[in-house]
Amino acid sequence: MINILSICGSPVEGSSTEFLLRRIAESVSANLRHDRARHRLIRLNDLDFAPCQACGEAPTPSWCFLDDGLSDAYKQLAACDCLLFGSPIYFDSVSAQAKAFIDRCNCFRPPDFDNRNPQHDFIKLIGRKRPGAIVLVGGEQGWFEGARRCIAGFFKWIEVVNEGVLVFRSTDFTCAGEAADNPNITEDAGRLGRHLARLLDKQYAKR
């Protein structure tokens, strides 16, 4: 069973961000040849969690010292075979929900205080790379690069290889889920899902 995890940083249920994450995941599932897929979508806005407190120590064997709404999300993130991460564009970056989550994942590479790896100041706790993709939704005049860099850096931190960025420019910010009525972006999402399915099939064949 291939586990696909979507993390949605939009505060709006049924948003274009959520629709596109689901569309990509559906395409992955439909195009896998060697195994079935299980998809889980996490709406960060539905979770009750505190921002990072910069504890300064490794929480090993846990992912974080804080035990809150992210505890299960950490387990899903560590175990997934494919990660889809989406956010609307707020002030040229990701949403507050998305950024708070990213910050709380700092301990996926805790500081190497014991000098276990002299070549690096941090320890990799995830031993395998997984494919992933980014969904960004903003206005027609939006600047997407700040959000892309933020999520791309996060992907590197948690051993996810960015295999594509899907950008949707909304023409009406009052219309939630506008992307569902746009055949071009829907097809782009399907194409990205097919690409991810091919990568996952190759990984499955090596198991």
Steps between C-alpha positions, in 0.01 A plus 500: 500500500640838397421779742431842349480788746358840410550791736274798435593841639182673389257611773208455259338159473437412136761750383684485169807389693312204643338415166834488319663289771214251471516505119873419498450220753213354298719500190784328686265230627340446160831463319697272731575167337662298777310580815198671649511839664353636818450877515467711809445876498585709807342844528736689726226747587307217667785417737571662835874547534748748643772674299859383536649589841867466394567250781860458390522129581426188301166342603618148405333252483202731441472742211426793732480582872153642447218245502212665317306492175812428296599179678316276253597721204868439580447124477318535168772728363781264598324194356363637172634390163393817320436849642279767347517839671273790412455856616335822390727801453480746789735801496729333245540183707310201638205528736548533876372144542754364250793695646421399857492136394828527309669661801375222727670243276845634582580196713477266204868598494594570864829671589799268525614600847680166549700541179367176355549637150809724486418605144164654590345693788171308473396135500285346227227297668330392176718264300321501167400760248136529389353680197277799561335799337395853591166673440486880519186709455498879473366799313571602144773740614635272775870430557546127557875463531517576873253223582668260260838553664354452845338167415792382286735558794261311726495210254879472510490500879264201515648300210234578240604560138298777336367354174284791395332826594138557403405869494143623472429869451148577614295765324245528781621481859140486624438167326620206710603200293522694175763259368237225472344690209829548316570210260858611432616491861303180557687335214831635630422341837421170331823514303702564815327207668590272211863605529501421872336164433779405261762588761320304769470200271877504448559518873254215559682282248824541699344388831 
